[in-house]
Amino acid sequence: MKNKGIVLHHKEGTPDSGWMLTDFGSVIVHIFTAIERDYYQLEMVWDKAIPITRIQ
């Protein structure tokens, strides 16, 4: 993203924590381990949103 000139506004978490969030303004990326994904269940929060891309 940086190479494309897209600015990172905010990030949380670490690779060792099992989850990370990166906020690029109009795009927010959540990266989870399987255990953390089951715990947070973001699919339930965003179940009405229209997916653009889903990577598993």
PQR file with spaces between the fields and no chain letter, atoms N, CA, C, O and H, PARSE charges and radii, in Angstrom:
ATOM       1  N    MET     1       0.833   -1.177    0.000 -0.4000 1.5000
ATOM       2  CA   MET     1       0.000    0.000    0.000 -0.0000 2.0000
ATOM       3  C    MET     1       0.885    1.252    0.000  0.5500 1.7000
ATOM       4  O    MET     1       0.614    2.220   -0.711 -0.5500 1.4000
ATOM       5  N    LYS     2       1.933    1.212    0.801 -0.4000 1.5000
ATOM       6  CA   LYS     2       2.828    2.357    0.891 -0.0000 2.0000
ATOM       7  C    LYS     2       3.448    2.673   -0.468  0.5500 1.7000
ATOM       8  O    LYS     2       3.582    3.838   -0.842 -0.5500 1.4000
ATOM       9  H    LYS     2       2.153    0.426    1.378  0.4000 1.0000
ATOM      10  N    ASN     3       3.823    1.631   -1.199 -0.4000 1.5000
ATOM      11  CA   ASN     3       4.408    1.820   -2.534 -0.0000 2.0000
ATOM      12  C    ASN     3       3.435    2.473   -3.503  0.5500 1.7000
ATOM      13  O    ASN     3       3.850    3.112   -4.471 -0.5500 1.4000
ATOM      14  H    ASN     3       3.714    0.685   -0.896  0.4000 1.0000
ATOM      15  N    LYS     4       2.144    2.312   -3.245 -0.4000 1.5000
ATOM      16  CA   LYS     4       1.106    2.901   -4.097 -0.0000 2.0000
ATOM      17  C    LYS     4       0.691    4.280   -3.620  0.5500 1.7000
ATOM      18  O    LYS     4      -0.200    4.894   -4.208 -0.5500 1.4000
ATOM      19  H    LYS     4       1.807    1.794   -2.459  0.4000 1.0000
ATOM      20  N    GLY     5       1.330    4.786   -2.552 -0.4000 1.5000
ATOM      21  CA   GLY     5       1.013    6.110   -2.050 -0.0000 2.0000
ATOM      22  C    GLY     5      -0.208    6.165   -1.150  0.5500 1.7000
ATOM      23  O    GLY     5      -0.744    7.242   -0.891 -0.5500 1.4000
ATOM      24  H    GLY     5       2.054    4.288   -2.075  0.4000 1.0000
ATOM      25  N    ILE     6      -0.652    5.002   -0.670 -0.4000 1.5000
ATOM      26  CA   ILE     6      -1.815    4.951    0.215 -0.0000 2.0000
ATOM      27  C    ILE     6      -1.314    5.026    1.656  0.5500 1.7000
ATOM      28  O    ILE     6      -0.479    4.227    2.081 -0.5500 1.4000
ATOM      29  H    ILE     6      -0.216    4.127   -0.881  0.4000 1.0000
ATOM      30  N    VAL     7      -1.837    6.001    2.399 -0.4000 1.5000
ATOM      31  CA   VAL     7      -1.348    6.290    3.742 -0.0000 2.0000
ATOM      32  C    VAL     7      -2.068    5.430    4.776  0.5500 1.7000
ATOM      33  O    VAL     7      -3.294    5.321    4.763 -0.5500 1.4000
ATOM      34  H    VAL     7      -2.515    6.651    2.054  0.4000 1.0000
ATOM      35  N    LEU     8      -1.293    4.824    5.669 -0.4000 1.5000
ATOM      36  CA   LEU     8      -1.839    4.089    6.799 -0.0000 2.0000
ATOM      37  C    LEU     8      -2.207    5.097    7.875  0.5500 1.7000
ATOM      38  O    LEU     8      -1.346    5.818    8.381 -0.5500 1.4000
ATOM      39  H    LEU     8      -0.297    4.913    5.680  0.4000 1.0000
ATOM      40  N    HIS     9      -3.494    5.145    8.225 -0.4000 1.5000
ATOM      41  CA   HIS     9      -3.953    6.090    9.235 -0.0000 2.0000
ATOM      42  C    HIS     9      -3.767    5.555   10.649  0.5500 1.7000
ATOM      43  O    HIS     9      -3.444    6.309   11.567 -0.5500 1.4000
ATOM      44  H    HIS     9      -4.193    4.560    7.814  0.4000 1.0000
ATOM      45  N    HIS    10      -3.973    4.253   10.820 -0.4000 1.5000
ATOM      46  CA   HIS    10      -3.937    3.678   12.167 -0.0000 2.0000
ATOM      47  C    HIS    10      -3.735    2.178   12.067  0.5500 1.7000
ATOM      48  O    HIS    10      -4.191    1.548   11.112 -0.5500 1.4000
ATOM      49  H    HIS    10      -4.236    3.641   10.074  0.4000 1.0000
ATOM      50  N    LYS    11      -3.056    1.605   13.045 -0.4000 1.5000
ATOM      51  CA   LYS    11      -2.946    0.148   13.113 -0.0000 2.0000
ATOM      52  C    LYS    11      -3.017   -0.281   14.573  0.5500 1.7000
ATOM      53  O    LYS    11      -2.643    0.465   15.477 -0.5500 1.4000
ATOM      54  H    LYS    11      -2.685    2.117   13.820  0.4000 1.0000
ATOM      55  N    GLU    12      -3.507   -1.499   14.781 -0.4000 1.5000
ATOM      56  CA   GLU    12      -3.616   -2.082   16.117 -0.0000 2.0000
ATOM      57  C    GLU    12      -3.230   -3.542   16.042  0.5500 1.7000
ATOM      58  O    GLU    12      -3.306   -4.164   14.983 -0.5500 1.4000
ATOM      59  H    GLU    12      -3.811   -2.105   14.046  0.4000 1.0000
ATOM      60  N    GLY    13      -2.817   -4.083   17.174 -0.4000 1.5000
ATOM      61  CA   GLY    13      -2.451   -5.488   17.253 -0.0000 2.0000
ATOM      62  C    GLY    13      -1.050   -5.732   16.720  0.5500 1.7000
ATOM      63  O    GLY    13      -0.402   -4.838   16.176 -0.5500 1.4000
ATOM      64  H    GLY    13      -2.756   -3.577   18.034  0.4000 1.0000
ATOM      65  N    THR    14      -0.604   -6.967   16.892 -0.4000 1.5000
ATOM      66  CA   THR    14       0.704   -7.400   16.404 -0.0000 2.0000
ATOM      67  C    THR    14       0.566   -8.798   15.833  0.5500 1.7000
ATOM      68  O    THR    14      -0.396   -9.499   16.145 -0.5500 1.4000
ATOM      69  H    THR    14      -1.130   -7.693   17.334  0.4000 1.0000
ATOM      70  N    PRO    15       1.508   -9.216   15.003 -0.5600 1.5000
ATOM      71  CA   PRO    15       1.427  -10.593   14.492  0.2800 2.0000
ATOM      72  C    PRO    15       1.389  -11.632   15.618  0.5500 1.7000
ATOM      73  O    PRO    15       0.727  -12.661   15.482 -0.5500 1.4000
ATOM      74  N    ASP    16       2.084  -11.375   16.718 -0.4000 1.5000
ATOM      75  CA   ASP    16       2.103  -12.326   17.832 -0.0000 2.0000
ATOM      76  C    ASP    16       0.808  -12.353   18.634  0.5500 1.7000
ATOM      77  O    ASP    16       0.555  -13.319   19.353 -0.5500 1.4000
ATOM      78  H    ASP    16       2.621  -10.539   16.829  0.4000 1.0000
ATOM      79  N    SER    17      -0.015  -11.318   18.528 -0.4000 1.5000
ATOM      80  CA   SER    17      -1.243  -11.239   19.317 -0.0000 2.0000
ATOM      81  C    SER    17      -2.380  -12.079   18.737  0.5500 1.7000
ATOM      82  O    SER    17      -3.356  -12.358   19.434 -0.5500 1.4000
ATOM      83  H    SER    17       0.190  -10.533   17.944  0.4000 1.0000
ATOM      84  N    GLY    18      -2.266  -12.482   17.482 -0.4000 1.5000
ATOM      85  CA   GLY    18      -3.316  -13.265   16.846 -0.0000 2.0000
ATOM      86  C    GLY    18      -4.280  -12.430   16.027  0.5500 1.7000
ATOM      87  O    GLY    18      -5.145  -12.977   15.342 -0.5500 1.4000
ATOM      88  H    GLY    18      -1.473  -12.255   16.917  0.4000 1.0000
ATOM      89  N    TRP    19      -4.143  -11.091   16.088 -0.4000 1.5000
ATOM      90  CA   TRP    19      -5.007  -10.242   15.267 -0.0000 2.0000
ATOM      91  C    TRP    19      -4.304   -8.926   14.968  0.5500 1.7000
ATOM      92  O    TRP    19      -3.473   -8.454   15.745 -0.5500 1.4000
ATOM      93  H    TRP    19      -3.440  -10.646   16.644  0.4000 1.0000
ATOM      94  N    MET    20      -4.647   -8.357   13.847 -0.4000 1.5000
ATOM      95  CA   MET    20      -4.146   -7.043   13.463 -0.0000 2.0000
ATOM      96  C    MET    20      -5.247   -6.295   12.727  0.5500 1.7000
ATOM      97  O    MET    20      -6.067   -6.897   12.034 -0.5500 1.4000
ATOM      98  H    MET    20      -5.322   -8.740   13.216  0.4000 1.0000
ATOM      99  N    LEU    21      -5.254   -4.993   12.884 -0.4000 1.5000
ATOM     100  CA   LEU    21      -6.174   -4.123   12.167 -0.0000 2.0000
ATOM     101  C    LEU    21      -5.340   -3.028   11.528  0.5500 1.7000
ATOM     102  O    LEU    21      -4.494   -2.419   12.183 -0.5500 1.4000
ATOM     103  H    LEU    21      -4.588   -4.504   13.447  0.4000 1.0000
ATOM     104  N    THR    22      -5.580   -2.779   10.248 -0.4000 1.5000
ATOM     105  CA   THR    22      -4.935   -1.652    9.568 -0.0000 2.0000
ATOM     106  C    THR    22      -6.030   -0.791    8.955  0.5500 1.7000
ATOM     107  O    THR    22      -6.933   -1.295    8.288 -0.5500 1.4000
ATOM     108  H    THR    22      -6.267   -3.274    9.716  0.4000 1.0000
ATOM     109  N    ASP    23      -5.937    0.515    9.190 -0.4000 1.5000
ATOM     110  CA   ASP    23      -6.948    1.472    8.743 -0.0000 2.0000
ATOM     111  C    ASP    23      -6.325    2.385    7.694  0.5500 1.7000
ATOM     112  O    ASP    23      -5.428    3.173    7.994 -0.5500 1.4000
ATOM     113  H    ASP    23      -5.203    0.924    9.732  0.4000 1.0000
ATOM     114  N    PHE    24      -6.805    2.270    6.476 -0.4000 1.5000
ATOM     115  CA   PHE    24      -6.322    3.090    5.374 -0.0000 2.0000
ATOM     116  C    PHE    24      -7.354    4.147    4.973  0.5500 1.7000
ATOM     117  O    PHE    24      -7.338    4.628    3.840 -0.5500 1.4000
ATOM     118  H    PHE    24      -7.534    1.630    6.233  0.4000 1.0000
ATOM     119  N    GLY    25      -8.236    4.503    5.880 -0.4000 1.5000
ATOM     120  CA   GLY    25      -9.261    5.502    5.590 -0.0000 2.0000
ATOM     121  C    GLY    25     -10.514    4.849    5.051  0.5500 1.7000
ATOM     122  O    GLY    25     -11.415    4.514    5.820 -0.5500 1.4000
ATOM     123  H    GLY    25      -8.249    4.111    6.800  0.4000 1.0000
ATOM     124  N    SER    26     -10.587    4.662    3.752 -0.4000 1.5000
ATOM     125  CA   SER    26     -11.780    4.058    3.156 -0.0000 2.0000
ATOM     126  C    SER    26     -11.732    2.530    3.173  0.5500 1.7000
ATOM     127  O    SER    26     -12.716    1.876    2.828 -0.5500 1.4000
ATOM     128  H    SER    26      -9.855    4.934    3.128  0.4000 1.0000
ATOM     129  N    VAL    27     -10.598    1.962    3.569 -0.4000 1.5000
ATOM     130  CA   VAL    27     -10.451    0.510    3.650 -0.0000 2.0000
ATOM     131  C    VAL    27      -9.860    0.149    5.011  0.5500 1.7000
ATOM     132  O    VAL    27      -8.831    0.692    5.415 -0.5500 1.4000
ATOM     133  H    VAL    27      -9.798    2.493    3.849  0.4000 1.0000
ATOM     134  N    ILE    28     -10.517   -0.770    5.709 -0.4000 1.5000
ATOM     135  CA   ILE    28     -10.007   -1.289    6.973 -0.0000 2.0000
ATOM     136  C    ILE    28      -9.798   -2.782    6.795  0.5500 1.7000
ATOM     137  O    ILE    28     -10.687   -3.492    6.325 -0.5500 1.4000
ATOM     138  H    ILE    28     -11.352   -1.211    5.381  0.4000 1.0000
ATOM     139  N    VAL    29      -8.619   -3.253    7.173 -0.4000 1.5000
ATOM     140  CA   VAL    29      -8.267   -4.659    7.009 -0.0000 2.0000
ATOM     141  C    VAL    29      -8.126   -5.297    8.381  0.5500 1.7000
ATOM     142  O    VAL    29      -7.372   -4.807    9.222 -0.5500 1.4000
ATOM     143  H    VAL    29      -7.897   -2.677    7.555  0.4000 1.0000
ATOM     144  N    HIS    30      -8.854   -6.397    8.613 -0.4000 1.5000
ATOM     145  CA   HIS    30      -8.738   -7.186    9.833 -0.0000 2.0000
ATOM     146  C    HIS    30      -8.049   -8.494    9.464  0.5500 1.7000
ATOM     147  O    HIS    30      -8.455   -9.172    8.520 -0.5500 1.4000
ATOM     148  H    HIS    30      -9.467   -6.795    7.929  0.4000 1.0000
ATOM     149  N    ILE    31      -7.005   -8.845   10.210 -0.4000 1.5000
ATOM     150  CA   ILE    31      -6.293  -10.100    9.987 -0.0000 2.0000
ATOM     151  C    ILE    31      -6.311  -10.862   11.310  0.5500 1.7000
ATOM     152  O    ILE    31      -5.848  -10.354   12.332 -0.5500 1.4000
ATOM     153  H    ILE    31      -6.675   -8.295   10.977  0.4000 1.0000
ATOM     154  N    PHE    32      -6.853  -12.090   11.286 -0.4000 1.5000
ATOM     155  CA   PHE    32      -7.010  -12.884   12.499 -0.0000 2.0000
ATOM     156  C    PHE    32      -6.448  -14.283   12.313  0.5500 1.7000
ATOM     157  O    PHE    32      -6.410  -14.811   11.201 -0.5500 1.4000
ATOM     158  H    PHE    32      -7.230  -12.502   10.456  0.4000 1.0000
ATOM     159  N    THR    33      -6.010  -14.879   13.428 -0.4000 1.5000
ATOM     160  CA   THR    33      -5.797  -16.318   13.445 -0.0000 2.0000
ATOM     161  C    THR    33      -7.186  -16.955   13.529  0.5500 1.7000
ATOM     162  O    THR    33      -8.170  -16.268   13.803 -0.5500 1.4000
ATOM     163  H    THR    33      -6.041  -14.450   14.330  0.4000 1.0000
ATOM     164  N    ALA    34      -7.263  -18.243   13.297 -0.4000 1.5000
ATOM     165  CA   ALA    34      -8.563  -18.927   13.345 -0.0000 2.0000
ATOM     166  C    ALA    34      -9.207  -18.792   14.731  0.5500 1.7000
ATOM     167  O    ALA    34     -10.418  -18.596   14.830 -0.5500 1.4000
ATOM     168  H    ALA    34      -6.463  -18.801   13.074  0.4000 1.0000
ATOM     169  N    ILE    35      -8.422  -18.894   15.784 -0.4000 1.5000
ATOM     170  CA   ILE    35      -8.960  -18.794   17.148 -0.0000 2.0000
ATOM     171  C    ILE    35      -9.529  -17.401   17.404  0.5500 1.7000
ATOM     172  O    ILE    35     -10.634  -17.272   17.932 -0.5500 1.4000
ATOM     173  H    ILE    35      -7.438  -19.054   15.704  0.4000 1.0000
ATOM     174  N    GLU    36      -8.795  -16.371   17.039 -0.4000 1.5000
ATOM     175  CA   GLU    36      -9.257  -15.000   17.236 -0.0000 2.0000
ATOM     176  C    GLU    36     -10.486  -14.708   16.378  0.5500 1.7000
ATOM     177  O    GLU    36     -11.396  -14.000   16.808 -0.5500 1.4000
ATOM     178  H    GLU    36      -7.898  -16.475   16.610  0.4000 1.0000
ATOM     179  N    ARG    37     -10.508  -15.248   15.179 -0.4000 1.5000
ATOM     180  CA   ARG    37     -11.669  -15.034   14.299 -0.0000 2.0000
ATOM     181  C    ARG    37     -12.932  -15.617   14.922  0.5500 1.7000
ATOM     182  O    ARG    37     -13.987  -14.982   14.893 -0.5500 1.4000
ATOM     183  H    ARG    37      -9.768  -15.823   14.829  0.4000 1.0000
ATOM     184  N    ASP    38     -12.835  -16.814   15.481 -0.4000 1.5000
ATOM     185  CA   ASP    38     -13.985  -17.408   16.172 -0.0000 2.0000
ATOM     186  C    ASP    38     -14.409  -16.562   17.369  0.5500 1.7000
ATOM     187  O    ASP    38     -15.603  -16.411   17.629 -0.5500 1.4000
ATOM     188  H    ASP    38     -11.979  -17.329   15.504  0.4000 1.0000
ATOM     189  N    TYR    39     -13.444  -16.013   18.094 -0.4000 1.5000
ATOM     190  CA   TYR    39     -13.746  -15.218   19.281 -0.0000 2.0000
ATOM     191  C    TYR    39     -14.470  -13.918   18.932  0.5500 1.7000
ATOM     192  O    TYR    39     -15.493  -13.598   19.538 -0.5500 1.4000
ATOM     193  H    TYR    39     -12.475  -16.136   17.882  0.4000 1.0000
ATOM     194  N    TYR    40     -13.943  -13.159   17.951 -0.4000 1.5000
ATOM     195  CA   TYR    40     -14.510  -11.843   17.626 -0.0000 2.0000
ATOM     196  C    TYR    40     -15.755  -11.913   16.751  0.5500 1.7000
ATOM     197  O    TYR    40     -16.601  -11.022   16.824 -0.5500 1.4000
ATOM     198  H    TYR    40     -13.113  -13.419   17.459  0.4000 1.0000
ATOM     199  N    GLN    41     -15.888  -12.939   15.933 -0.4000 1.5000
ATOM     200  CA   GLN    41     -17.057  -13.156   15.081 -0.0000 2.0000
ATOM     201  C    GLN    41     -17.508  -11.895   14.336  0.5500 1.7000
ATOM     202  O    GLN    41     -18.679  -11.521   14.390 -0.5500 1.4000
ATOM     203  H    GLN    41     -15.201  -13.663   15.874  0.4000 1.0000
ATOM     204  N    LEU    42     -16.577  -11.248   13.648 -0.4000 1.5000
ATOM     205  CA   LEU    42     -16.912  -10.021   12.923 -0.0000 2.0000
ATOM     206  C    LEU    42     -17.937  -10.246   11.814  0.5500 1.7000
ATOM     207  O    LEU    42     -18.630   -9.315   11.403 -0.5500 1.4000
ATOM     208  H    LEU    42     -15.625  -11.551   13.604  0.4000 1.0000
ATOM     209  N    GLU    43     -18.031  -11.482   11.334 -0.4000 1.5000
ATOM     210  CA   GLU    43     -19.034  -11.761   10.315 -0.0000 2.0000
ATOM     211  C    GLU    43     -20.442  -11.437   10.828  0.5500 1.7000
ATOM     212  O    GLU    43     -21.312  -11.039   10.053 -0.5500 1.4000
ATOM     213  H    GLU    43     -17.468  -12.239   11.668  0.4000 1.0000
ATOM     214  N    MET    44     -20.660  -11.609   12.128 -0.4000 1.5000
ATOM     215  CA   MET    44     -21.962  -11.302   12.717 -0.0000 2.0000
ATOM     216  C    MET    44     -22.201   -9.789   12.758  0.5500 1.7000
ATOM     217  O    MET    44     -23.334   -9.336   12.592 -0.5500 1.4000
ATOM     218  H    MET    44     -19.953  -11.932   12.757  0.4000 1.0000
ATOM     219  N    VAL    45     -21.148   -9.016   12.977 -0.4000 1.5000
ATOM     220  CA   VAL    45     -21.265   -7.560   13.028 -0.0000 2.0000
ATOM     221  C    VAL    45     -21.529   -6.997   11.631  0.5500 1.7000
ATOM     222  O    VAL    45     -22.317   -6.066   11.462 -0.5500 1.4000
ATOM     223  H    VAL    45     -20.228   -9.384   13.112  0.4000 1.0000
ATOM     224  N    TRP    46     -20.860   -7.575   10.638 -0.4000 1.5000
ATOM     225  CA   TRP    46     -20.926   -7.057    9.268 -0.0000 2.0000
ATOM     226  C    TRP    46     -21.797   -7.916    8.360  0.5500 1.7000
ATOM     227  O    TRP    46     -21.622   -7.875    7.143 -0.5500 1.4000
ATOM     228  H    TRP    46     -20.221   -8.332   10.776  0.4000 1.0000
ATOM     229  N    ASP    47     -22.730   -8.692    8.907 -0.4000 1.5000
ATOM     230  CA   ASP    47     -23.489   -9.638    8.094 -0.0000 2.0000
ATOM     231  C    ASP    47     -24.359   -8.988    7.018  0.5500 1.7000
ATOM     232  O    ASP    47     -24.755   -9.669    6.072 -0.5500 1.4000
ATOM     233  H    ASP    47     -22.872   -8.726    9.896  0.4000 1.0000
ATOM     234  N    LYS    48     -24.668   -7.705    7.129 -0.4000 1.5000
ATOM     235  CA   LYS    48     -25.479   -7.017    6.113 -0.0000 2.0000
ATOM     236  C    LYS    48     -24.611   -6.291    5.069  0.5500 1.7000
ATOM     237  O    LYS    48     -25.122   -5.804    4.061 -0.5500 1.4000
ATOM     238  H    LYS    48     -24.347   -7.152    7.898  0.4000 1.0000
ATOM     239  N    ALA    49     -23.307   -6.226    5.319 -0.4000 1.5000
ATOM     240  CA   ALA    49     -22.406   -5.542    4.389 -0.0000 2.0000
ATOM     241  C    ALA    49     -22.214   -6.368    3.126  0.5500 1.7000
ATOM     242  O    ALA    49     -22.304   -7.595    3.161 -0.5500 1.4000
ATOM     243  H    ALA    49     -22.892   -6.622    6.138  0.4000 1.0000
ATOM     244  N    ILE    50     -21.955   -5.708    2.032 -0.4000 1.5000
ATOM     245  CA   ILE    50     -21.692   -6.392    0.761 -0.0000 2.0000
ATOM     246  C    ILE    50     -20.182   -6.599    0.627  0.5500 1.7000
ATOM     247  O    ILE    50     -19.430   -5.630    0.525 -0.5500 1.4000
ATOM     248  H    ILE    50     -21.882   -4.711    2.004  0.4000 1.0000
ATOM     249  N    PRO    51     -19.734   -7.870    0.626 -0.5600 1.5000
ATOM     250  CA   PRO    51     -18.297   -8.135    0.510  0.2800 2.0000
ATOM     251  C    PRO    51     -17.754   -7.707   -0.842  0.5500 1.7000
ATOM     252  O    PRO    51     -18.391   -7.911   -1.876 -0.5500 1.4000
ATOM     253  N    ILE    52     -16.582   -7.117   -0.820 -0.4000 1.5000
ATOM     254  CA   ILE    52     -15.889   -6.779   -2.057 -0.0000 2.0000
ATOM     255  C    ILE    52     -14.911   -7.899   -2.379  0.5500 1.7000
ATOM     256  O    ILE    52     -14.893   -8.416   -3.496 -0.5500 1.4000
ATOM     257  H    ILE    52     -16.065   -6.951    0.020  0.4000 1.0000
ATOM     258  N    THR    53     -14.102   -8.268   -1.399 -0.4000 1.5000
ATOM     259  CA   THR    53     -13.160   -9.368   -1.541 -0.0000 2.0000
ATOM     260  C    THR    53     -13.046  -10.086   -0.219  0.5500 1.7000
ATOM     261  O    THR    53     -12.990   -9.456    0.837 -0.5500 1.4000
ATOM     262  H    THR    53     -14.117   -7.848   -0.492  0.4000 1.0000
ATOM     263  N    ARG    54     -13.012  -11.391   -0.274 -0.4000 1.5000
ATOM     264  CA   ARG    54     -12.840  -12.183    0.955 -0.0000 2.0000
ATOM     265  C    ARG    54     -11.699  -13.154    0.710  0.5500 1.7000
ATOM     266  O    ARG    54     -11.714  -13.920   -0.253 -0.5500 1.4000
ATOM     267  H    ARG    54     -13.058  -11.902   -1.132  0.4000 1.0000
ATOM     268  N    ILE    55     -10.708  -13.114    1.598 -0.4000 1.5000
ATOM     269  CA   ILE    55      -9.534  -13.970    1.465 -0.0000 2.0000
ATOM     270  C    ILE    55      -9.447  -14.839    2.705  0.5500 1.7000
ATOM     271  O    ILE    55      -9.466  -14.330    3.825 -0.5500 1.4000
ATOM     272  H    ILE    55     -10.697  -12.492    2.381  0.4000 1.0000
ATOM     273  N    GLN    56      -9.353  -16.149    2.510 -0.4000 1.5000
ATOM     274  CA   GLN    56      -9.208  -17.065    3.651 -0.0000 2.0000
ATOM     275  C    GLN    56      -8.039  -17.963    3.452  0.5500 1.7000
ATOM     276  O    GLN    56      -7.755  -18.804    4.304 -0.5500 1.4000
ATOM     277  H    GLN    56      -9.337  -16.562    1.600  0.4000 1.0000
